């Protein structure tokens, strides 16, 4: 599903249009008030905020995806420690060992005999024989930990270079065509191996300071293995699926990109679960924040208010939770989704790629992976849960709504489509030669179904069209024109629709809109 560099360059203009971060734009936009200018409410009765039993969804995660999931306390506020690349400074090396089943290892060696030299084969069998004689078993060190961080590079065994031995391993990289390239590497000395690491760090854009730290930690880990001067950790002591524990996460810690009020988040941090999860289909790692309501009880069932663009929207969770504290809204579980902390997306290329181009794969992930996992860990009333998206996220929630009937799992009963940048999708479709009739006909939902069983909240800012006027192409509907046409289509099918137009530019109305929606959709009883 990866797109070429050429495609990303062609779409660069579109990306600049669909940006909707919480940062201030122009003075005139910042001054616009998000007060409601026009409102058309549905006449549906208020929906109950609890069901008799939690919803059951089928978890379709692969084994690999399940193995990567970690759930822990909030780390967004964590400050990275000061790490020293001075080898003479005080450092701590810890090593966890893995015990290898000798019979399985012997079988593996014999199965791969043709790929080994005679000396390599003899050395491997010699180790197995020694392990059998001593009864100590065959132990291999897992990547060592230096000063609390897992060393990203592989570290040779202590005796690998004895008697002219070589350090060998296989590496896999993706070339410019997106194809995997496998290389067999060998090094005659540890110094030669360190030179290789320096070359790789330079290719990856490491700074000189980062490379020095990488080299220092690799050297410290190797020296500790050779000297035996390390702390041995019990098996399973380290969660190696948690990417925040690796040294490269120290180099690429983009928590500062997230927009939130630190004091407000401090107040609710004990009510926030942070979940790391990987999706094989998208090849993305995500950070999920689950903000539990006041007086949360595990035995009770709650709806979920699911917010895409967590890099901005998690910052709204303290205010939303405050509404629950003040009994202005019923208790709900707030869930926000964004990429892992080692990902930065200043031009919003990844965001556009996943919310617009890869919207099908993202919907698969949320519907069949993430929401089922959350339902296994929290009692959730999916029928009364809401999925929110704005701008490119509005393109996504439009797609999610009108493709919801294609899924066995039904994690949401309500959808917020905020200022959908459907013209951005149109630009991509034109580049790919895809008919725009597909989304303009709401993905043929009403061909497959007579009625829409979900509720829809459609909203936009009355002043937002001029914001991106330079980016509209001939024949494009503006954002507001696209919203108006979507409203007409929904009304023609008697959908349960609430429509609100705010006196605001593109994104300024979002915080107040979310609070307003929470109070109206989930009123306190």
ZAKELUM-690791 format. One record per residue (C-alpha): residue number from 0; residue in three letters; x, y negated, z. Coordinates in steps of 0.001 Angstrom, whole numbers. Layout:
// ZAKELUM-690791
[NUM; "ALA"; [X; Y; Z]]
...
//
This chain:
// ZAKELUM-690791
[0; "UNK"; [0; 0; 0]]
[1; "UNK"; [3050; -2268; 108]]
[2; "UNK"; [2901; -5143; -2371]]
[3; "UNK"; [5874; -6356; -4336]]
[4; "UNK"; [7786; -9551; -3705]]
[5; "UNK"; [6412; -10871; -6995]]
[6; "UNK"; [2858; -10492; -5774]]
[7; "UNK"; [3637; -12284; -2517]]
[8; "UNK"; [5184; -15173; -4409]]
[9; "UNK"; [2169; -15472; -6703]]
[10; "UNK"; [-104; -15508; -3664]]
[11; "UNK"; [1967; -18071; -1753]]
[12; "UNK"; [-396; -20917; -2609]]
[13; "UNK"; [-3367; -18867; -1423]]
[14; "UNK"; [-1631; -18060; 1857]]
[15; "UNK"; [-1105; -21714; 2664]]
[16; "UNK"; [-4801; -22304; 2186]]
[17; "UNK"; [-6095; -19530; 4367]]
[18; "UNK"; [-3979; -20386; 7390]]
[19; "UNK"; [-6183; -21030; 10399]]
[20; "UNK"; [-3887; -21108; 13388]]
[21; "UNK"; [-4769; -23021; 16509]]
[22; "UNK"; [-2033; -25612; 15915]]
[23; "UNK"; [-3122; -29177; 15173]]
[24; "UNK"; [-3323; -30158; 11511]]
[25; "UNK"; [-3853; -33852; 10683]]
[26; "UNK"; [-4955; -36567; 13097]]
[27; "UNK"; [-8311; -36880; 11390]]
[28; "UNK"; [-8966; -33171; 11882]]
[29; "UNK"; [-7863; -33157; 15477]]
[30; "UNK"; [-10274; -35965; 16226]]
[31; "UNK"; [-13301; -34191; 14778]]
[32; "UNK"; [-15721; -32990; 17406]]
[33; "UNK"; [-16881; -29362; 17359]]
[34; "UNK"; [-20417; -30362; 18285]]
[35; "UNK"; [-23139; -28499; 16488]]
[36; "UNK"; [-24563; -30354; 13498]]
[37; "UNK"; [-26987; -27759; 12183]]
[38; "UNK"; [-28454; -24614; 13737]]
[39; "UNK"; [-30720; -21893; 12468]]
[40; "UNK"; [-31296; -19206; 15100]]
[41; "UNK"; [-32739; -15770; 14615]]
[42; "UNK"; [-35846; -15003; 16638]]
[43; "UNK"; [-34531; -11669; 17923]]
[44; "UNK"; [-34997; -10928; 21615]]
[45; "UNK"; [-31881; -11160; 23847]]
[46; "UNK"; [-29985; -7885; 23748]]
[47; "UNK"; [-29355; -5985; 26968]]
[48; "UNK"; [-25755; -6022; 28149]]
[49; "UNK"; [-25620; -2428; 29402]]
[50; "UNK"; [-26612; 903; 27949]]
[51; "UNK"; [-27420; 4085; 29809]]
[52; "UNK"; [-24224; 5826; 28749]]
[53; "UNK"; [-20931; 4933; 27056]]
[54; "UNK"; [-20697; 5398; 23298]]
[55; "UNK"; [-18865; 8425; 21960]]
[56; "UNK"; [-16670; 7905; 18919]]
[57; "UNK"; [-14461; 10428; 17129]]
[58; "UNK"; [-10771; 9603; 17526]]
[59; "UNK"; [-9049; 10240; 14195]]
[60; "UNK"; [-5517; 9254; 15181]]
[61; "UNK"; [-2747; 11494; 13901]]
[62; "UNK"; [-401; 13177; 16356]]
[63; "UNK"; [2280; 10631; 15493]]
[64; "UNK"; [-88; 7750; 16194]]
[65; "UNK"; [-1241; 9275; 19477]]
[66; "UNK"; [2373; 9746; 20545]]
[67; "UNK"; [3134; 6050; 20025]]
[68; "UNK"; [316; 4655; 22167]]
[69; "UNK"; [1402; 3017; 25403]]
[70; "UNK"; [-815; 1248; 27929]]
[71; "UNK"; [661; -1032; 30592]]
[72; "UNK"; [357; -4338; 32401]]
[73; "UNK"; [531; -7626; 30519]]
[74; "UNK"; [4056; -8485; 29292]]
[75; "UNK"; [3198; -11586; 27251]]
[76; "UNK"; [4389; -13824; 30086]]
[77; "UNK"; [7655; -11933; 30587]]
[78; "UNK"; [10840; -13908; 30086]]
[79; "UNK"; [13682; -11952; 28449]]
[80; "UNK"; [16661; -11442; 30777]]
[81; "UNK"; [20068; -12914; 30110]]
[82; "UNK"; [22253; -10172; 28597]]
[83; "UNK"; [26028; -10429; 28404]]
[84; "UNK"; [28219; -9203; 25532]]
[85; "UNK"; [31298; -9369; 27777]]
[86; "UNK"; [32422; -5741; 28279]]
[87; "UNK"; [34167; -6763; 31500]]
[88; "UNK"; [30975; -8128; 33059]]
[89; "UNK"; [28866; -5936; 35338]]
[90; "UNK"; [26772; -3511; 33280]]
[91; "UNK"; [24676; -456; 34089]]
[92; "UNK"; [24473; 2558; 31782]]
[93; "UNK"; [21750; 5173; 32219]]
[94; "UNK"; [21376; 8367; 30192]]
[95; "UNK"; [18533; 10837; 29866]]
[96; "UNK"; [19358; 14296; 28511]]
[97; "UNK"; [17247; 16620; 26421]]
[98; "UNK"; [17631; 20360; 26957]]
[99; "UNK"; [17588; 22311; 23712]]
[100; "UNK"; [16084; 25793; 23447]]
[101; "UNK"; [19097; 27902; 22445]]
[102; "UNK"; [17181; 30436; 20369]]
[103; "UNK"; [15427; 27741; 18378]]
[104; "UNK"; [18688; 25884; 17904]]
[105; "UNK"; [20473; 29049; 16730]]
[106; "UNK"; [17671; 29725; 14232]]
[107; "UNK"; [17802; 26149; 12981]]
[108; "UNK"; [21557; 26327; 12444]]
[109; "UNK"; [21268; 29603; 10536]]
[110; "UNK"; [18446; 28231; 8392]]
[111; "UNK"; [20622; 25244; 7439]]
[112; "UNK"; [23869; 27212; 7100]]
[113; "UNK"; [24270; 26311; 3406]]
[114; "UNK"; [24383; 22607; 4268]]
[115; "UNK"; [27197; 23001; 6802]]
[116; "UNK"; [30940; 23481; 6379]]
[117; "UNK"; [32564; 26542; 7956]]
[118; "UNK"; [34103; 24380; 10686]]
[119; "UNK"; [30752; 22707; 11478]]
[120; "UNK"; [29024; 26055; 11665]]
[121; "UNK"; [31701; 27551; 13913]]
[122; "UNK"; [31629; 24525; 16227]]
[123; "UNK"; [27839; 24653; 16545]]
[124; "UNK"; [27827; 28361; 17327]]
[125; "UNK"; [30687; 27862; 19792]]
[126; "UNK"; [28567; 25360; 21741]]
[127; "UNK"; [25639; 27755; 21848]]
[128; "UNK"; [27858; 30583; 23047]]
[129; "UNK"; [29383; 28403; 25777]]
[130; "UNK"; [25910; 27288; 26911]]
[131; "UNK"; [24826; 30934; 27133]]
[132; "UNK"; [27911; 31931; 29118]]
[133; "UNK"; [27675; 29100; 31633]]
[134; "UNK"; [23911; 29275; 31937]]
[135; "UNK"; [23793; 25471; 31911]]
[136; "UNK"; [21821; 25306; 28690]]
[137; "UNK"; [22516; 23069; 25717]]
[138; "UNK"; [21976; 19413; 26582]]
[139; "UNK"; [22057; 16431; 24269]]
[140; "UNK"; [21993; 12804; 25387]]
[141; "UNK"; [19072; 10724; 24206]]
[142; "UNK"; [19869; 7118; 23181]]
[143; "UNK"; [21483; 5571; 26295]]
[144; "UNK"; [20101; 2602; 28209]]
[145; "UNK"; [22370; -362; 28942]]
[146; "UNK"; [21181; -3107; 31286]]
[147; "UNK"; [17588; -1941; 30900]]
[148; "UNK"; [17508; -1745; 27083]]
[149; "UNK"; [17685; 1360; 24913]]
[150; "UNK"; [20674; 1156; 22558]]
[151; "UNK"; [19293; 1058; 19030]]
[152; "UNK"; [22289; 2737; 17393]]
[153; "UNK"; [23013; 6429; 17663]]
[154; "UNK"; [25953; 7126; 19977]]
[155; "UNK"; [28479; 9899; 19272]]
[156; "UNK"; [29029; 12693; 21765]]
[157; "UNK"; [32068; 12364; 23988]]
[158; "UNK"; [34211; 14966; 22202]]
[159; "UNK"; [33139; 14419; 18621]]
[160; "UNK"; [36452; 12880; 17461]]
[161; "UNK"; [38682; 15464; 19142]]
[162; "UNK"; [41080; 17317; 16848]]
[163; "UNK"; [40253; 15152; 13849]]
[164; "UNK"; [36497; 15649; 14068]]
[165; "UNK"; [34041; 13501; 12163]]
[166; "UNK"; [30899; 11782; 13411]]
[167; "UNK"; [28177; 12632; 10878]]
[168; "UNK"; [24545; 11728; 10540]]
[169; "UNK"; [21899; 11114; 7891]]
[170; "UNK"; [20210; 7771; 7438]]
[171; "UNK"; [17096; 6833; 5468]]
[172; "UNK"; [16334; 3403; 4062]]
[173; "UNK"; [13711; 1942; 1733]]
[174; "UNK"; [15108; 444; -1464]]
[175; "UNK"; [13778; -2576; -3371]]
[176; "UNK"; [11318; -302; -5207]]
[177; "UNK"; [9806; 966; -1964]]
[178; "UNK"; [11446; 4389; -2371]]
[179; "UNK"; [13148; 6241; 474]]
[180; "UNK"; [16903; 6664; -22]]
[181; "UNK"; [18692; 9302; 2073]]
[182; "UNK"; [22415; 9012; 2780]]
[183; "UNK"; [24835; 11344; 4546]]
[184; "UNK"; [27419; 9310; 6485]]
[185; "UNK"; [30598; 10327; 8275]]
[186; "UNK"; [33162; 8428; 10351]]
[187; "UNK"; [36645; 9482; 11404]]
[188; "UNK"; [36807; 7209; 14446]]
[189; "UNK"; [34534; 5247; 16738]]
[190; "UNK"; [36118; 1988; 15532]]
[191; "UNK"; [35163; 2894; 11955]]
[192; "UNK"; [31607; 3533; 13121]]
[193; "UNK"; [31468; 135; 14876]]
[194; "UNK"; [32531; -1553; 11617]]
[195; "UNK"; [29583; 166; 9921]]
[196; "UNK"; [27229; -1203; 12603]]
[197; "UNK"; [28583; -4710; 12024]]
[198; "UNK"; [27877; -4371; 8285]]
[199; "UNK"; [24325; -3163; 8917]]
[200; "UNK"; [23657; -5945; 11417]]
[201; "UNK"; [24791; -8520; 8865]]
[202; "UNK"; [22447; -7036; 6238]]
[203; "UNK"; [19571; -7289; 8701]]
[204; "UNK"; [20308; -10950; 9368]]
[205; "UNK"; [21600; -10589; 12929]]
[206; "UNK"; [23290; -13648; 14360]]
[207; "UNK"; [26904; -13399; 15484]]
[208; "UNK"; [25754; -13349; 19122]]
[209; "UNK"; [23264; -10550; 18441]]
[210; "UNK"; [25878; -8475; 16639]]
[211; "UNK"; [28348; -8961; 19503]]
[212; "UNK"; [25712; -7733; 21980]]
[213; "UNK"; [24826; -4771; 19766]]
[214; "UNK"; [28469; -3743; 19458]]
[215; "UNK"; [29138; -4272; 23172]]
[216; "UNK"; [26198; -2116; 24281]]
[217; "UNK"; [27071; 654; 21805]]
[218; "UNK"; [30678; 628; 23051]]
[219; "UNK"; [29579; 684; 26720]]
[220; "UNK"; [27247; 3625; 26041]]
[221; "UNK"; [29994; 5603; 24283]]
[222; "UNK"; [32573; 4847; 26981]]
[223; "UNK"; [30124; 5970; 29667]]
[224; "UNK"; [29483; 9271; 27865]]
[225; "UNK"; [33230; 9868; 27573]]
[226; "UNK"; [34023; 8975; 31199]]
[227; "UNK"; [30883; 10376; 32836]]
[228; "UNK"; [30392; 7019; 34540]]
[229; "UNK"; [26641; 6655; 34125]]
[230; "UNK"; [23372; 7159; 35967]]
[231; "UNK"; [21571; 10326; 34854]]
[232; "UNK"; [17838; 9861; 34482]]
[233; "UNK"; [15312; 12670; 34932]]
[234; "UNK"; [13707; 14081; 31788]]
[235; "UNK"; [10762; 11981; 30644]]
[236; "UNK"; [11757; 8965; 32744]]
[237; "UNK"; [11797; 6628; 29733]]
[238; "UNK"; [8858; 5935; 27424]]
[239; "UNK"; [10696; 5804; 24123]]
[240; "UNK"; [7540; 4946; 22227]]
[241; "UNK"; [7495; 1543; 23923]]
[242; "UNK"; [9314; -652; 21410]]
[243; "UNK"; [9778; -3434; 23963]]
[244; "UNK"; [12434; -1291; 25665]]
[245; "UNK"; [14790; -1243; 22679]]
[246; "UNK"; [17656; -3692; 22311]]
[247; "UNK"; [16413; -4951; 18947]]
[248; "UNK"; [13195; -6122; 20642]]
[249; "UNK"; [15400; -8440; 22715]]
[250; "UNK"; [16698; -9924; 19457]]
[251; "UNK"; [13202; -10209; 17990]]
[252; "UNK"; [11047; -11350; 20873]]
[253; "UNK"; [8401; -13582; 19313]]
[254; "UNK"; [6197; -14085; 22359]]
[255; "UNK"; [6836; -17809; 21947]]
[256; "UNK"; [4771; -17695; 18726]]
[257; "UNK"; [1641; -16895; 20724]]
[258; "UNK"; [-615; -19811; 21613]]
[259; "UNK"; [-2053; -19836; 25137]]
[260; "UNK"; [-2090; -21819; 28352]]
[261; "UNK"; [361; -20095; 30671]]
[262; "UNK"; [-1379; -21153; 33881]]
[263; "UNK"; [-4745; -19914; 32627]]
[264; "UNK"; [-3298; -16545; 31589]]
[265; "UNK"; [-1473; -16241; 34928]]
[266; "UNK"; [-4873; -16396; 36643]]
[267; "UNK"; [-6272; -13402; 34731]]
[268; "UNK"; [-3122; -11327; 34100]]
[269; "UNK"; [-4045; -8666; 36670]]
[270; "UNK"; [-7250; -8040; 34714]]
[271; "UNK"; [-5448; -7534; 31390]]
[272; "UNK"; [-4294; -4201; 30007]]
[273; "UNK"; [-1741; -4400; 27219]]
[274; "UNK"; [-1736; -1580; 24687]]
[275; "UNK"; [844; -871; 22005]]
[276; "UNK"; [-375; 1216; 19075]]
[277; "UNK"; [1023; 2156; 15664]]
[278; "UNK"; [-988; 2837; 12504]]
[279; "UNK"; [551; 5129; 9890]]
[280; "UNK"; [-1789; 4036; 7106]]
[281; "UNK"; [-880; 352; 7456]]
[282; "UNK"; [2638; 1085; 8723]]
[283; "UNK"; [2108; -1597; 11352]]
[284; "UNK"; [2601; -1837; 15106]]
[285; "UNK"; [-73; -3729; 17023]]
[286; "UNK"; [-463; -5313; 20428]]
[287; "UNK"; [-3949; -5028; 21911]]
[288; "UNK"; [-5013; -7054; 24941]]
[289; "UNK"; [-7962; -5692; 26901]]
[290; "UNK"; [-9293; -8319; 29310]]
[291; "UNK"; [-11618; -6746; 31856]]
[292; "UNK"; [-14544; -8731; 33282]]
[293; "UNK"; [-14797; -9872; 36920]]
[294; "UNK"; [-15741; -7088; 39335]]
[295; "UNK"; [-15044; -4486; 36646]]
[296; "UNK"; [-16180; -990; 37599]]
[297; "UNK"; [-14900; 2037; 35677]]
[298; "UNK"; [-18206; 3843; 36047]]
[299; "UNK"; [-20207; 1045; 34428]]
[300; "UNK"; [-20703; 555; 30698]]
[301; "UNK"; [-19814; -2735; 29002]]
[302; "UNK"; [-20002; -4122; 25456]]
[303; "UNK"; [-16779; -5188; 23765]]
[304; "UNK"; [-16184; -8628; 22275]]
[305; "UNK"; [-13453; -7809; 19717]]
[306; "UNK"; [-11324; -10736; 18486]]
[307; "UNK"; [-9015; -10513; 15486]]
[308; "UNK"; [-6051; -12938; 15340]]
[309; "UNK"; [-5062; -12247; 18944]]
[310; "UNK"; [-2014; -14504; 18599]]
[311; "UNK"; [-4467; -17401; 18941]]
[312; "UNK"; [-7638; -15855; 20297]]
[313; "UNK"; [-6144; -14178; 23371]]
[314; "UNK"; [-5601; -17752; 24490]]
[315; "UNK"; [-9405; -18158; 24543]]
[316; "UNK"; [-9928; -15178; 26834]]
[317; "UNK"; [-9355; -17037; 30141]]
[318; "UNK"; [-12159; -19491; 29282]]
[319; "UNK"; [-14458; -16688; 28121]]
[320; "UNK"; [-13790; -14735; 31290]]
[321; "UNK"; [-14441; -17889; 33353]]
[322; "UNK"; [-17966; -17959; 31893]]
[323; "UNK"; [-18486; -14497; 33343]]
[324; "UNK"; [-17066; -15570; 36707]]
[325; "UNK"; [-19464; -18505; 36778]]
[326; "UNK"; [-22373; -16215; 35856]]
[327; "UNK"; [-22936; -18132; 32631]]
[328; "UNK"; [-22575; -14874; 30703]]
[329; "UNK"; [-22890; -11168; 31404]]
[330; "UNK"; [-19713; -9115; 31932]]
[331; "UNK"; [-18133; -7874; 28705]]
[332; "UNK"; [-14734; -6440; 27827]]
[333; "UNK"; [-12664; -8839; 25717]]
[334; "UNK"; [-10365; -7144; 23198]]
[335; "UNK"; [-7898; -9054; 21016]]
[336; "UNK"; [-5692; -7609; 18281]]
[337; "UNK"; [-2443; -8809; 16717]]
[338; "UNK"; [970; -7508; 15730]]
[339; "UNK"; [3617; -6370; 18184]]
[340; "UNK"; [5849; -8954; 19855]]
[341; "UNK"; [8775; -8125; 17565]]
[342; "UNK"; [6846; -9413; 14538]]
[343; "UNK"; [6719; -13029; 13428]]
[344; "UNK"; [4489; -14247; 10620]]
[345; "UNK"; [5014; -18000; 10267]]
[346; "UNK"; [3656; -18147; 6715]]
[347; "UNK"; [817; -15733; 7577]]
[348; "UNK"; [1784; -13395; 4751]]
[349; "UNK"; [1277; -10247; 6841]]
[350; "UNK"; [-2011; -11593; 8144]]
[351; "UNK"; [-3311; -12250; 4623]]
[352; "UNK"; [-2055; -8883; 3438]]
[353; "UNK"; [-3908; -6952; 6144]]
[354; "UNK"; [-7087; -9007; 6612]]
[355; "UNK"; [-7674; -9509; 2892]]
[356; "UNK"; [-5630; -7141; 702]]
[357; "UNK"; [-5502; -4173; 3105]]
[358; "UNK"; [-8889; -4838; 4681]]
[359; "UNK"; [-10028; -1258; 3971]]
[360; "UNK"; [-7049; 232; 5808]]
[361; "UNK"; [-7447; -2221; 8692]]
[362; "UNK"; [-11105; -1261; 9017]]
[363; "UNK"; [-10082; 2412; 9069]]
[364; "UNK"; [-7660; 1652; 11889]]
[365; "UNK"; [-10155; -267; 14028]]
[366; "UNK"; [-13102; 2048; 13356]]
[367; "UNK"; [-11452; 5453; 13543]]
[368; "UNK"; [-8354; 4864; 15684]]
[369; "UNK"; [-8424; 1881; 17992]]
[370; "UNK"; [-12066; 1682; 19050]]
[371; "UNK"; [-12315; 5461; 19702]]
[372; "UNK"; [-9151; 5218; 21823]]
[373; "UNK"; [-10635; 2310; 23782]]
[374; "UNK"; [-13862; 4260; 24268]]
[375; "UNK"; [-11805; 7068; 25801]]
[376; "UNK"; [-10262; 4669; 28299]]
[377; "UNK"; [-13207; 2367; 29050]]
[378; "UNK"; [-16974; 2866; 29115]]
[379; "UNK"; [-18099; 939; 26050]]
[380; "UNK"; [-21532; 219; 24645]]
[381; "UNK"; [-20623; 70; 20955]]
[382; "UNK"; [-24147; -687; 19769]]
[383; "UNK"; [-23997; -3971; 21666]]
[384; "UNK"; [-20359; -4794; 20800]]
[385; "UNK"; [-19237; -7649; 18530]]
[386; "UNK"; [-16491; -7900; 15889]]
[387; "UNK"; [-15209; -11447; 15256]]
[388; "UNK"; [-13116; -12795; 12380]]
[389; "UNK"; [-12394; -16290; 11020]]
[390; "UNK"; [-11041; -17508; 7649]]
[391; "UNK"; [-9103; -14495; 6320]]
[392; "UNK"; [-10573; -12765; 9355]]
[393; "UNK"; [-13996; -13823; 8068]]
[394; "UNK"; [-13193; -12095; 4776]]
[395; "UNK"; [-12399; -9019; 6842]]
[396; "UNK"; [-15544; -9074; 8995]]
[397; "UNK"; [-17640; -9615; 5847]]
[398; "UNK"; [-16019; -6484; 4410]]
[399; "UNK"; [-16368; -4591; 7714]]
[400; "UNK"; [-20073; -5400; 8008]]
[401; "UNK"; [-21014; -4360; 4499]]
[402; "UNK"; [-18927; -1185; 4596]]
[403; "UNK"; [-19953; -108; 8095]]
[404; "UNK"; [-22429; 2385; 6653]]
[405; "UNK"; [-19549; 4349; 5108]]
[406; "UNK"; [-18252; 5471; 8506]]
[407; "UNK"; [-19272; 8177; 10956]]
[408; "UNK"; [-18079; 5981; 13842]]
[409; "UNK"; [-20201; 2903; 14557]]
[410; "UNK"; [-18166; 782; 17003]]
[411; "UNK"; [-20025; -2528; 16487]]
[412; "UNK"; [-23619; -3689; 16376]]
[413; "UNK"; [-22870; -7399; 15855]]
[414; "UNK"; [-20562; -9305; 13495]]
[415; "UNK"; [-19241; -12886; 13491]]
[416; "UNK"; [-18260; -14136; 10033]]
[417; "UNK"; [-16512; -17459; 10585]]
[418; "UNK"; [-15556; -19726; 7650]]
[419; "UNK"; [-14770; -16781; 5350]]
[420; "UNK"; [-12088; -17769; 2807]]
[421; "UNK"; [-13669; -15648; 78]]
[422; "UNK"; [-11905; -17700; -2602]]
[423; "UNK"; [-8619; -16285; -1297]]
[424; "UNK"; [-9939; -12797; -1992]]
[425; "UNK"; [-11049; -13989; -5426]]
[426; "UNK"; [-7496; -15098; -6246]]
[427; "UNK"; [-6129; -11688; -5292]]
[428; "UNK"; [-8803; -9856; -7279]]
[429; "UNK"; [-8035; -11936; -10365]]
[430; "UNK"; [-4342; -11127; -10045]]
[431; "UNK"; [-5100; -7403; -9707]]
[432; "UNK"; [-7819; -7393; -12388]]
[433; "UNK"; [-10536; -6466; -9874]]
[434; "UNK"; [-14104; -7607; -10446]]
[435; "UNK"; [-15230; -10277; -8003]]
[436; "UNK"; [-18764; -8910; -8319]]
[437; "UNK"; [-17772; -6339; -5692]]
[438; "UNK"; [-17563; -8783; -2807]]
[439; "UNK"; [-20097; -11214; -4262]]
[440; "UNK"; [-22628; -8372; -4185]]
[441; "UNK"; [-21636; -7557; -582]]
[442; "UNK"; [-19937; -4333; -1630]]
[443; "UNK"; [-23294; -2906; -2840]]
[444; "UNK"; [-24477; -2440; 730]]
[445; "UNK"; [-28063; -3188; -273]]
[446; "UNK"; [-27813; -754; -3182]]
[447; "UNK"; [-27056; 1992; -694]]
[448; "UNK"; [-29376; 707; 2059]]
[449; "UNK"; [-32756; -962; 2176]]
[450; "UNK"; [-32068; -2946; 5359]]
[451; "UNK"; [-29134; -4174; 7442]]
[452; "UNK"; [-29150; -2645; 10913]]
[453; "UNK"; [-26507; -5037; 12326]]
[454; "UNK"; [-26854; -8625; 13528]]
[455; "UNK"; [-24831; -11366; 11848]]
[456; "UNK"; [-23558; -14696; 13176]]
[457; "UNK"; [-22421; -16808; 10210]]
[458; "UNK"; [-20702; -20112; 10912]]
[459; "UNK"; [-18398; -22764; 9459]]
[460; "UNK"; [-17249; -26375; 9885]]
[461; "UNK"; [-19132; -29014; 7943]]
[462; "UNK"; [-15918; -30987; 7253]]
[463; "UNK"; [-13624; -28145; 6241]]
[464; "UNK"; [-13885; -28108; 2428]]
[465; "UNK"; [-11599; -31143; 1874]]
[466; "UNK"; [-8928; -29525; 4097]]
[467; "UNK"; [-7809; -27216; 1278]]
[468; "UNK"; [-9151; -29020; -1784]]
[469; "UNK"; [-5760; -28912; -3544]]
[470; "UNK"; [-5809; -25117; -3426]]
[471; "UNK"; [-9174; -24445; -5016]]
[472; "UNK"; [-8968; -23289; -8612]]
[473; "UNK"; [-11422; -24005; -11383]]
[474; "UNK"; [-14470; -21833; -10920]]
[475; "UNK"; [-13849; -21229; -7201]]
[476; "UNK"; [-16577; -21607; -4641]]
[477; "UNK"; [-15338; -23706; -1749]]
[478; "UNK"; [-15540; -22158; 1690]]
[479; "UNK"; [-18861; -23851; 2395]]
[480; "UNK"; [-20265; -22914; -1003]]
[481; "UNK"; [-19322; -19301; -388]]
[482; "UNK"; [-20919; -19429; 3069]]
[483; "UNK"; [-24125; -20925; 1652]]
[484; "UNK"; [-24408; -18184; -965]]
[485; "UNK"; [-23771; -15484; 1650]]
[486; "UNK"; [-26481; -17025; 3842]]
[487; "UNK"; [-28946; -16898; 935]]
[488; "UNK"; [-28158; -13243; 225]]
[489; "UNK"; [-28603; -12269; 3859]]
[490; "UNK"; [-31878; -14136; 4121]]
[491; "UNK"; [-33152; -12501; 922]]
[492; "UNK"; [-32711; -9112; 2622]]
[493; "UNK"; [-34351; -10257; 5875]]
[494; "UNK"; [-31144; -9674; 7824]]
[495; "UNK"; [-31008; -10506; 11539]]
[496; "UNK"; [-29008; -13667; 10878]]
[497; "UNK"; [-27933; -16584; 13038]]
[498; "UNK"; [-26385; -19425; 11049]]
[499; "UNK"; [-24586; -22444; 12537]]
[500; "UNK"; [-22759; -25254; 10841]]
[501; "UNK"; [-20502; -27253; 13180]]
[502; "UNK"; [-19363; -30840; 12767]]
[503; "UNK"; [-15757; -29778; 12551]]
[504; "UNK"; [-12858; -28950; 10284]]
[505; "UNK"; [-11676; -25413; 9554]]
[506; "UNK"; [-10791; -24007; 12951]]
[507; "UNK"; [-11332; -26660; 15609]]
[508; "UNK"; [-14807; -25386; 16450]]
[509; "UNK"; [-13714; -21841; 17294]]
[510; "UNK"; [-13130; -22104; 21089]]
[511; "UNK"; [-16504; -23714; 21757]]
[512; "UNK"; [-18236; -21410; 19282]]
[513; "UNK"; [-16883; -18301; 21045]]
[514; "UNK"; [-18129; -19531; 24424]]
[515; "UNK"; [-21493; -20464; 22967]]
[516; "UNK"; [-21813; -17067; 21306]]
[517; "UNK"; [-20846; -15241; 24504]]
[518; "UNK"; [-23499; -17068; 26516]]
[519; "UNK"; [-26243; -16564; 23938]]
[520; "UNK"; [-25515; -12993; 22870]]
[521; "UNK"; [-24675; -11755; 26362]]
[522; "UNK"; [-26779; -13866; 28751]]
[523; "UNK"; [-26330; -13349; 32457]]
[524; "UNK"; [-29236; -11422; 33976]]
//
